[in-house]
């Protein structure tokens, strides 16, 4: 899949970024015990197309469409986790893919991305995972290797890192009321309002706090990233770098040649954003899969 992360479009999509910001359920608790929100209707089918792309799209009216998504991705989405914060589970959690079409009653309100409050659809997904996948989990703390995201020069962001001028909460509220223009295709360059988008060698970011920057960097860094920048508020940037080519391209897919003049990911982080990653250890609360069953299709 060419995208590093799916874009977050107000009223039509939901962020697939980590960062466990919601209080965790008690140890050994069933997900259903901590999630009272439910889908009024939900259909579930296994996707055997063999496609590589996936998506979770939030739509107005409490609707959500899940396409070709692995159960592990559903759990990290529902509980606002990075992949490194979810431990255990059988191999089919990564290999099997599912399509889900679901709807909540009414048009549940959400404070918007970056507020630290989960989307009601995420809470309803927790209930669905407990009911349909028989998901059971618990939380525990483990000492892990992590990266600390810090400033190169304290209080001095890099040239590409700027405070975001976008009021994402107001935009989301207007979209929920059916006001304002419908979201169109993202622009070819520059940040997309209230979104995190990635293609090969470029990350476009707008309207989220630095904790979301740390979570977004997990895929490139290869371990959990903790925000220790001290920067407050929401931020905006476009970062370009030489994308590492991992593995062989699937048959029929041509990958563009990397730009030989582009900086490495870690160099771009320093030169463009004024940030760096420092290796350290830290106690990290992880979610452990105690049990999960292959669901019965509708």
Buried (B, 14 or more C-beta within 10 A) or exposed (E): EEBBBBBBBBBBBBBBBBBBBBEBBEEEBBBBEBBEBBBEEBEBEEBEEEEEEBBBBBBEEBBBBBBBBBBBBBBBBBBBBBBBBBEEBBEEBEEBBBBBBBBBEEBBEBBBBBBEBBBBBBBBBBBBBBBBBEBBBBBEEEEBEBBBBBBBEEEEBBEBBEEBEBBBBEBBBBBBEEEEEEBEEBEEEEBBBBBBBBEBBBBBBBBBBBBBBBBBBBBBBEBBBBBBBEBEEBBBBBBBBBBEEEEEEEEEEEEEEBEEEBBEBBEBBBBBBBBBBEEEEBEBEBBBBEEBEBBEEE
